[in-house]
């Protein structure tokens, strides 16, 4: 596992109301946590915020009281890199052009399937689902480390 530094990011999605206590150790020391939607309940974001500041977006099943305050997408900078977060990748790509916009990392969720790909200099990352196991897929999150010109990703399996 990549150990977090001051320029590392915890990446999570599709918790569907479940906070795994192992996240305290997995995300210890990250600069920020990104939640790519389908949070489920506000308590998940509150608990994540005890680890590091959280940037979260609304997913298609986020109907809990207060979820309407979450944005559909978020953009921020970390370690000189631009990050774009949304829940559903195809929907995001109908609205935005990450390559043209100079985005370095695109984080999405929704599919519950871990995916990491590089396309025209942009890293696309789906950390998989951190909620209850569904669709026969394993549960996972990711830790992203920014190391100079390199972005390193470590997939972390959840039990």
QUIZIGI-V583506 format. One record per pair of residues at least 24 apart in sequence whose ideal C-beta (glycine too) atoms are under 7 Angstrom apart, sorted by the first residue. I is the first residue (numbers start at 1). J is the second residue. Records with the same first field share a line. If there is no record, write none. Layout:
BEGIN
I=J ; J
END
This chain:
BEGIN
1=143 ; 154 ; 156
2=143 ; 145 ; 152 ; 154
4=28 ; 29 ; 30 ; 143
5=145
6=31
7=31 ; 78 ; 79 ; 145 ; 146
8=143 ; 144 ; 145
9=34 ; 78 ; 144
10=52 ; 141 ; 143
11=107 ; 125 ; 127 ; 141 ; 142 ; 144
12=127 ; 130 ; 141
13=37 ; 38 ; 109 ; 126 ; 127 ; 129 ; 130
14=38 ; 109 ; 112 ; 129 ; 130 ; 131
15=39 ; 40 ; 44 ; 130 ; 131
16=40 ; 131 ; 132
17=41 ; 44 ; 131
18=131 ; 132
19=43 ; 44 ; 47
20=130 ; 158
22=158
23=51
24=51
26=141 ; 143 ; 156
27=51 ; 52
30=143
31=78
32=78
34=85 ; 107
36=85 ; 87 ; 107 ; 108 ; 109
37=62 ; 87 ; 109 ; 110
38=62 ; 87 ; 109
39=67
40=64 ; 131
42=66
55=85
57=85 ; 86 ; 87
58=87
59=87 ; 109 ; 110
60=87 ; 88
78=146
79=146
81=105 ; 146 ; 151
83=107
98=122
104=151
105=144 ; 151
112=137
113=137
114=140 ; 155
116=153
123=151
125=153
130=158
END
